[in-house]
Amino acid sequence: MAGHGAEQHPHGADRLCDAGDRVYSRAVRRGRVARTDAEPVPCLLELALLHPDPDDMDWLVPTSPQEVMTRLLRGLYDEVSASRRRMGSAVAAFEWYAGLGGPAGGATAGEGAAIRVLDGASRIQAALDAATEACTAEVLTVQPGGIRREHELSEGLHRALELRGRGVRMRDIYNHVARHGQGLLTYLELMGDAVEARTLDEVIDRLILFDRTVAFIPANTDRTMALELRHPALISYLVTVFERLWRLAIPLTAPLPDTRIEGISHREQSIAALLAEGHQDAVIAERLGISVRTCRAHIARLSETLGAASRTQLGVRIAQVGLDRPSGAADPPPVSLPASASAPAPGPGPAPAPAPGSGPVPGRGSPTVR
């Protein structure tokens, strides 16, 4: 019976079931109740609210409500006392741990708030949303990864429009290749003069700065973790980095500089400079925000234009015509390519890609964090 009662009546004396309430109330009013009437509610016996009548075992008499209340209060008092003891133990333990972060442990008082690790997309987005809501004046961002996907830009559009509505000014730096994405052009058109965008051949990893007081940067390569930075020295350093990149960057409304070498595009000039530094195709593609396939297509076209039959010969020809310098480092004099450059270069390689501006160029499309 005890097992049956526990299964059907999982409650204590302070919250009787409806059937138990009716039988116990009747027992209190009449002084006793027939044992058969209490059979459907064995919880009353298990909780000692009813007990056998010494004068007649076929009847059950109630425990007085005052006695039941005293018993319940004593149990509650014991529970509260135990909770207080556990609370005291927890406070004492963590006060000791907190002491480890003091001067003896080498940590400063504000260090925990100055650098915070955000683990997972939901925590990162929540922190970005909070910073966006608190922003009142300026947002600075560096957005690597090539062409911006339209759906990624539209996901953050409502937050950007919110900022614009509050009079917040935004400045964004992208890779040059982002110029060929319609999504970015549409986004900038919707934002109007609230956003100013510039581009560079290469940019640093993602950076977002709000009001020059809080910054977000990736904490691992797959960007599933981020750092929220509020330390004034770190913020000042990142602002300086941004401002120097901004000064070097080209406004999105301005054309890219002419390479002054017939048949060589600005992007191919950038690829040539990185090839001259000895970088592999995958590294070059990542730094310029393009796919490896597109990068190799441009290298194949460089070989054809410069009349190079091998990678080694291509390196020599790049140096000869002055393409071994990063674009913008110094304007080389106009170069006339040799007649041999008109002949196709043998060797493996995919078909040449369309010239920049003639169509979209695949990009890595890393997620936006606007």
C-alpha positions as CSV (number, residue, x, y, z in Angstrom):
1,M,0.0,0.0,0.0
2,A,2.9,2.3,0.8
3,G,4.3,2.0,-2.7
4,H,0.9,2.5,-4.3
5,G,0.3,5.6,-2.2
6,A,3.7,7.1,-3.2
7,E,3.0,6.5,-6.9
8,Q,-0.5,7.9,-7.0
9,H,-0.1,10.6,-4.4
10,P,3.3,12.3,-4.8
11,H,2.8,15.1,-2.3
12,G,3.5,16.2,1.3
13,A,1.2,17.0,4.1
14,D,1.3,20.7,3.1
15,R,-0.3,20.0,-0.3
16,L,-2.9,17.3,0.0
17,C,-4.6,15.8,-3.1
18,D,-8.3,16.5,-3.5
19,A,-9.4,13.1,-2.3
20,G,-7.0,13.3,0.7
21,D,-8.3,16.8,1.6
22,R,-11.9,15.6,1.6
23,V,-11.3,12.5,3.8
24,Y,-9.0,14.3,6.3
25,S,-11.5,17.2,6.6
26,R,-14.3,14.7,7.3
27,A,-12.1,13.0,9.9
28,V,-11.4,16.3,11.6
29,R,-15.0,17.3,11.7
30,R,-16.4,13.9,12.9
31,G,-13.4,12.8,15.0
32,R,-12.9,9.7,13.0
33,V,-13.5,8.0,9.6
34,A,-14.0,4.4,8.5
35,R,-10.9,2.6,7.4
36,T,-12.7,1.7,4.1
37,D,-13.3,5.4,3.4
38,A,-9.6,6.0,3.6
39,E,-8.5,3.2,1.4
40,P,-8.5,5.3,-1.8
41,V,-6.1,7.8,-0.1
42,P,-3.3,5.8,1.5
43,C,-1.2,9.0,1.5
44,L,-3.1,10.1,4.7
45,L,-1.6,7.1,6.6
46,E,1.8,7.5,5.0
47,L,1.9,11.1,6.1
48,A,0.6,10.2,9.6
49,L,-2.4,12.4,9.2
50,L,-4.6,9.5,10.1
51,H,-3.8,6.6,12.5
52,P,-5.8,3.6,13.8
53,D,-8.3,4.1,16.6
54,P,-7.1,2.1,19.6
55,D,-10.7,1.3,20.6
56,D,-11.8,0.1,17.2
57,M,-9.3,-0.9,14.5
58,D,-11.9,-0.5,11.7
59,W,-11.8,3.3,12.3
60,L,-9.1,5.9,11.8
61,V,-8.7,9.0,13.9
62,P,-7.1,12.3,12.6
63,T,-3.8,13.7,13.9
64,S,-4.7,17.2,15.2
65,P,-4.0,20.0,12.7
66,Q,-1.9,21.9,15.3
67,E,0.4,18.9,15.7
68,V,0.7,18.5,11.9
69,M,1.5,22.2,11.6
70,T,4.2,22.0,14.3
71,R,5.7,19.0,12.5
72,L,5.8,20.8,9.2
73,L,7.3,24.0,10.6
74,R,10.0,22.0,12.3
75,G,10.9,20.3,9.0
76,L,10.9,23.6,7.2
77,Y,13.1,25.2,9.9
78,D,15.6,22.3,9.5
79,E,15.6,22.8,5.7
80,V,16.2,26.5,6.1
81,S,19.0,25.9,8.6
82,A,20.7,23.4,6.3
83,S,20.4,25.9,3.3
84,R,22.0,28.6,5.4
85,R,24.8,26.3,6.3
86,R,25.4,25.4,2.6
87,M,25.2,29.1,1.7
88,G,27.8,30.0,4.3
89,S,30.1,27.2,3.0
90,A,29.7,28.4,-0.6
91,V,30.4,32.0,0.3
92,A,33.4,31.0,2.4
93,A,34.8,28.9,-0.5
94,F,34.4,31.4,-3.2
95,E,35.6,34.3,-1.1
96,W,38.8,32.2,-0.9
97,Y,38.8,31.8,-4.7
98,A,38.1,35.5,-5.2
99,G,41.2,36.2,-3.0
100,L,43.3,34.4,-5.6
101,G,42.6,37.1,-8.1
102,G,43.9,39.9,-5.8
103,P,47.3,41.5,-5.8
104,A,48.9,38.2,-4.7
105,G,47.4,36.4,-7.7
106,G,48.6,39.1,-10.1
107,A,45.2,40.1,-11.4
108,T,43.9,43.7,-11.4
109,A,40.4,44.6,-10.1
110,G,39.0,45.5,-13.5
111,E,40.7,42.8,-15.6
112,G,37.7,40.4,-15.7
113,A,35.4,43.1,-17.1
114,A,38.1,44.4,-19.5
115,I,38.6,41.1,-21.4
116,R,35.7,38.7,-21.7
117,V,35.7,35.4,-23.7
118,L,32.4,34.8,-25.6
119,D,31.9,31.1,-26.4
120,G,29.3,30.3,-29.0
121,A,27.3,32.2,-31.6
122,S,24.4,33.0,-29.3
123,R,26.6,34.6,-26.6
124,I,28.6,36.5,-29.3
125,Q,25.4,37.8,-30.9
126,A,23.9,38.8,-27.5
127,A,27.0,40.8,-26.6
128,L,27.0,42.5,-30.1
129,D,23.3,43.3,-29.7
130,A,23.9,44.8,-26.3
131,A,26.8,46.9,-27.6
132,T,24.7,48.0,-30.5
133,E,21.9,49.2,-28.3
134,A,24.3,51.1,-26.1
135,C,26.1,52.8,-29.0
136,T,25.4,56.5,-29.4
137,A,28.1,57.9,-31.8
138,E,30.3,55.7,-33.9
139,V,30.9,52.2,-35.2
140,L,34.2,51.2,-36.9
141,T,34.5,47.8,-38.6
142,V,36.9,45.7,-40.6
143,Q,35.1,43.1,-42.6
144,P,37.5,40.6,-44.3
145,G,36.4,37.7,-46.5
146,G,35.7,39.0,-49.9
147,I,32.2,39.4,-51.4
148,R,29.5,40.0,-48.8
149,R,26.5,37.6,-49.2
150,E,23.2,39.4,-49.6
151,H,21.4,37.3,-47.0
152,E,24.1,37.9,-44.4
153,L,24.0,41.7,-45.0
154,S,20.1,41.7,-44.8
155,E,20.2,39.8,-41.5
156,G,22.1,42.7,-39.8
157,L,20.3,45.5,-41.7
158,H,17.7,46.1,-39.0
159,R,20.5,46.8,-36.5
160,A,22.3,49.1,-38.9
161,L,19.1,51.0,-39.6
162,E,18.5,51.3,-35.8
163,L,22.0,52.9,-35.5
164,R,21.3,55.2,-38.4
165,G,18.1,56.3,-36.7
166,R,20.0,57.3,-33.6
167,G,22.5,59.4,-35.7
168,V,25.4,56.9,-35.3
169,R,28.1,57.2,-38.0
170,M,29.6,54.0,-39.4
171,R,32.9,53.4,-41.2
172,D,33.7,50.0,-42.8
173,I,36.8,48.6,-44.4
174,Y,36.5,45.7,-46.8
175,N,38.8,43.8,-49.3
176,H,38.8,45.3,-52.8
177,V,37.0,42.2,-54.0
178,A,33.9,43.2,-52.0
179,R,33.3,46.0,-54.6
180,H,32.0,43.3,-57.0
181,G,29.2,42.1,-54.6
182,Q,25.7,43.6,-55.3
183,G,24.7,42.9,-51.7
184,L,27.2,45.4,-50.3
185,L,26.2,48.0,-52.9
186,T,22.5,47.6,-52.0
187,Y,23.2,47.8,-48.3
188,L,25.2,51.0,-48.7
189,E,22.5,52.5,-50.9
190,L,19.9,51.8,-48.2
191,M,22.1,53.2,-45.4
192,G,22.8,56.4,-47.3
193,D,25.4,58.8,-45.8
194,A,25.3,57.1,-42.4
195,V,27.9,54.6,-43.7
196,E,31.2,55.3,-45.4
197,A,33.1,52.4,-46.9
198,R,36.6,51.9,-48.2
199,T,38.6,49.0,-49.5
200,L,42.1,47.5,-49.4
201,D,43.9,44.7,-51.0
202,E,44.4,43.0,-47.6
203,V,42.8,43.7,-44.3
204,I,43.2,42.4,-40.8
205,D,40.8,39.9,-39.3
206,R,37.3,41.0,-38.2
207,L,37.2,44.0,-35.9
208,I,34.1,45.9,-34.6
209,L,34.5,49.0,-32.4
210,F,31.6,50.7,-30.7
211,D,32.0,54.3,-29.5
212,R,35.8,53.7,-29.0
213,T,34.9,52.0,-25.7
214,V,34.2,48.3,-26.6
215,A,35.7,46.1,-29.3
216,F,35.0,42.6,-30.6
217,I,37.7,40.4,-32.3
218,P,37.7,36.6,-33.1
219,A,39.2,34.4,-30.5
220,N,39.8,31.3,-32.8
221,T,40.2,30.5,-36.5
222,D,36.6,29.3,-37.0
223,R,35.1,32.3,-35.2
224,T,33.0,30.3,-32.8
225,M,34.6,32.3,-30.0
226,A,35.2,36.0,-29.7
227,L,36.9,38.4,-27.3
228,E,35.0,41.4,-25.9
229,L,37.6,44.1,-25.1
230,R,37.0,47.1,-22.8
231,H,40.5,47.8,-21.7
232,P,41.3,51.5,-22.6
233,A,44.9,50.7,-23.8
234,L,43.7,47.9,-26.1
235,I,40.8,50.0,-27.4
236,S,43.2,52.9,-28.1
237,Y,45.6,50.5,-30.0
238,L,42.8,49.1,-32.1
239,V,41.5,52.5,-33.0
240,T,45.0,53.5,-34.1
241,V,45.2,50.4,-36.3
242,F,41.8,51.1,-37.8
243,E,42.6,54.8,-38.5
244,R,45.9,53.9,-40.3
245,L,44.1,51.3,-42.4
246,W,41.4,53.8,-43.2
247,R,44.0,56.4,-44.4
248,L,45.5,53.8,-46.7
249,A,42.2,52.5,-48.0
250,I,40.4,53.6,-51.2
251,P,36.8,55.0,-51.0
252,L,34.3,52.6,-52.5
253,T,33.1,55.4,-54.8
254,A,36.6,55.9,-56.2
255,P,38.2,53.6,-58.9
256,L,41.1,51.3,-58.0
257,P,44.5,52.8,-59.2
258,D,45.7,51.8,-62.7
259,T,48.5,49.3,-62.7
260,R,50.0,51.2,-65.7
261,I,50.9,47.8,-67.3
262,E,48.7,46.8,-70.2
263,G,46.7,43.7,-69.6
264,I,47.4,43.5,-65.8
265,S,44.5,44.2,-63.5
266,H,44.8,45.7,-60.0
267,R,44.0,42.3,-58.5
268,E,46.6,40.5,-60.6
269,Q,49.1,43.1,-59.5
270,S,48.3,42.3,-55.8
271,I,48.6,38.6,-56.6
272,A,51.9,39.1,-58.3
273,A,53.3,41.0,-55.3
274,L,52.3,38.2,-52.9
275,L,53.7,35.5,-55.3
276,A,57.0,37.5,-55.3
277,E,57.0,37.2,-51.5
278,G,56.8,33.4,-51.8
279,H,53.2,32.8,-50.6
280,Q,51.2,29.7,-51.7
281,D,48.0,30.0,-53.6
282,A,45.7,29.3,-50.6
283,V,47.4,32.0,-48.5
284,I,47.1,34.5,-51.3
285,A,43.5,33.7,-51.8
286,E,42.7,34.1,-48.1
287,R,44.6,37.4,-47.8
288,L,42.8,38.9,-50.8
289,G,39.4,37.5,-49.9
290,I,39.0,35.4,-53.1
291,S,38.6,31.6,-53.7
292,V,41.7,29.5,-54.4
293,R,40.2,28.6,-57.8
294,T,39.8,32.3,-58.7
295,C,43.4,33.0,-57.5
296,R,44.8,30.2,-59.7
297,A,42.8,31.6,-62.7
298,H,44.4,35.0,-62.2
299,I,47.9,33.4,-61.9
300,A,47.3,31.5,-65.2
301,R,46.4,34.8,-66.9
302,L,49.4,36.5,-65.4
303,S,51.6,33.8,-66.9
304,E,50.0,34.2,-70.2
305,T,50.2,38.0,-70.2
306,L,53.9,38.0,-69.1
307,G,54.9,35.2,-71.4
308,A,56.0,32.9,-68.5
309,A,56.2,29.2,-69.2
310,S,56.7,28.2,-65.5
311,R,56.2,29.5,-62.0
312,T,59.9,30.2,-61.7
313,Q,59.9,32.2,-65.0
314,L,56.7,34.0,-63.8
315,G,58.6,35.1,-60.7
316,V,61.4,36.5,-62.9
317,R,59.0,38.3,-65.2
318,I,57.1,39.8,-62.2
319,A,60.3,41.3,-60.9
320,Q,61.3,42.6,-64.4
321,V,58.1,44.5,-64.9
322,G,58.0,45.8,-61.4
323,L,55.0,43.8,-60.1
324,D,56.9,42.5,-57.1
325,R,55.9,45.6,-55.1
326,P,52.4,45.8,-53.3
327,S,50.0,47.9,-55.2
328,G,50.3,51.5,-54.2
329,A,53.9,51.1,-52.8
330,A,55.3,53.1,-55.6
331,D,54.1,54.0,-59.1
332,P,56.3,52.1,-61.6
333,P,56.9,53.7,-65.0
334,P,54.7,52.4,-67.8
335,V,56.0,49.0,-69.0
336,S,55.8,47.7,-72.6
337,L,55.6,43.9,-72.5
338,P,57.9,41.9,-74.8
339,A,56.5,40.5,-78.0
340,S,56.8,37.0,-76.6
341,A,54.2,37.9,-74.0
342,S,51.5,37.6,-76.6
343,A,52.0,33.9,-76.9
344,P,50.1,31.6,-74.6
345,A,52.2,30.1,-71.8
346,P,52.2,26.3,-71.7
347,G,51.6,24.5,-68.4
348,P,48.6,23.4,-66.3
349,G,46.1,25.9,-65.0
350,P,42.4,26.6,-65.3
351,A,40.9,28.9,-67.8
352,P,41.4,32.6,-67.1
353,A,38.8,34.3,-65.0
354,P,36.8,37.3,-66.0
355,A,38.5,40.6,-65.4
356,P,37.4,42.4,-62.2
357,G,34.3,44.4,-62.7
358,S,33.0,42.2,-65.6
359,G,31.1,39.9,-63.2
360,P,31.0,38.6,-59.7
361,V,34.1,36.9,-58.3
362,P,33.6,34.1,-55.7
363,G,34.5,35.0,-52.2
364,R,34.8,33.3,-48.8
365,G,31.7,35.0,-47.6
366,S,32.4,34.9,-43.9
367,P,29.4,35.7,-41.7
368,T,28.6,39.3,-41.0
369,V,28.5,40.5,-37.4
370,R,26.7,43.7,-37.9
